[in-house]
C-alpha cells in the first residue's frame, strides 16, 4: 500500500507525502523522482505515435496479399481494409459478383492472421444439398440418418484452430443458418444425432454474390446471422469498375499461360496483338477475373501463330445471352413505342418484387425504392398488375 500511495502522489495530480513513527512522530517525506514529468510525457508521446500509425493504416500491400493483382484505387482500398481486418479475430463477410476473387481474399486474410499455421477449409455452400448442409458443416453420429454409416466430424471441427471459408453462404437453408448462428455465438457445434456439444475455435469468413440485405428483408436470410457475420465487411468491385486492372491482369495471366505451356509439344510463346488487347480492354467482363483468365486461355489455344489476333479473342468470348441484354438495342422503327417499352420494364420489376416478397406490397415497395406501398399500388394500377389483397 505504501508503494501505491507513492506512485499516486507522483502522477499528474501531485500530493504531499507524510509518514509517522514513534521516534519522530508526524513528518514530511519525499522521493527524488517525478512520474508526471519523467514518465508520462514519453508514454503520451508513444501513445500518440501509435494512434497516428493506426490512423495511417498499413503502408503498402502485405506479402500475404501479393496474389491480388491490382493498380486501381477501388481494389487498393479493399486490400488496405482487408489488411486491417486480418489482424482482428472476427468474422468477415466478403461481398462481390461471381469471379471477383472472394476466395483469394479469404486465403489472404487467413495467411495474414494469427491462425496462419492452422487449417484453412473452403466450403462452397451452394454445392451442398440442402438436406446435407448441417451434416457437412457440423458433423453427424453414426446412424443419425439414412446413409450415416460412420461418425463424421464436419467442416467446423476440421477447421478447429484455423479458418473456415463459407462461399455462397446465402444459399444455406434456414435450418442450417440457425445452427451456424449458434456455432458463432457459443463457439460450439452439436453433430446430428448427438446431444453433446463440441467446443470449436474457428474464424468464419463468409462470402456471397447475393444481395443479402434483400434476402434479409424477404426472410430468406436471418437478420441476426447477417449482423453476426458482417463484423468485418469487404465489398469487392467488379472488374469493369477497376480502372487499369484489366491491362495488368492480361499481362500477368498471359505470362502464367506461357509458363504452364512451356516444354509441352508444339508450345509457342504467345503475345497479344494491339487489336486483340483493345478488344479485351473494351469488353465489360460480366464473369469478372475468372472469365478474363479463361477467355485468354482459350484465345491462346485458338491462335495458330505466336500472336493472338482479334478473331481469336472473338472466338474465345462466350456471348451468354442474359435477360434484358437487348433492351437498349431494339430498332427505332416507325412503330417504336418508348412508353410501352418503359412500362414493359416496370411491369417486369414490379412482378419480380412481388414474387420475391410473397405479394407483400410494403416489402415489395421497399425493394423497388418506393416511399410507401401506396405509390406501388398506383404503379400496379397503371401497369395492370393485380395481387391477392389478403396477403398484405
Buried (B, 14 or more C-beta within 10 A) or exposed (E): EEEEEBEEBBEEEEEEBEEEEEEEEEEEEEEEEEBEEEEBEEEEEEEEEEEEEEEEEBEEBBEBBEEBBBEBEBBBBBBBBBBEBBEEEEBBBBBBBBBBBBBBBBBBBBBBBEBBEBBBBBBEBBEBEEEBBBBBBBBBBEEBEEEBEEBBBBBBBBBBEBBBBBBBBBBBBEEBBBBBBBBBEEEBBBBBBBEEBBEBBBBBBBBBBBEBEBBBBBEBBBEEBBEBBBBBEBEBBBBBEBEEBBEBBBEEBBEEBBEEBEEEEEEEEBBBBEBBBEBBEEBEBBBBBBBBBBBBBBBBBBBEEEBBBBBBBEBBBEEEEEEEEEEEEEEEEEEEEEEEEEBEEBBBBBBEBBEBBEBBBEBBBBBBEBEEBEBBBEBBEEBEBEBEEEEE
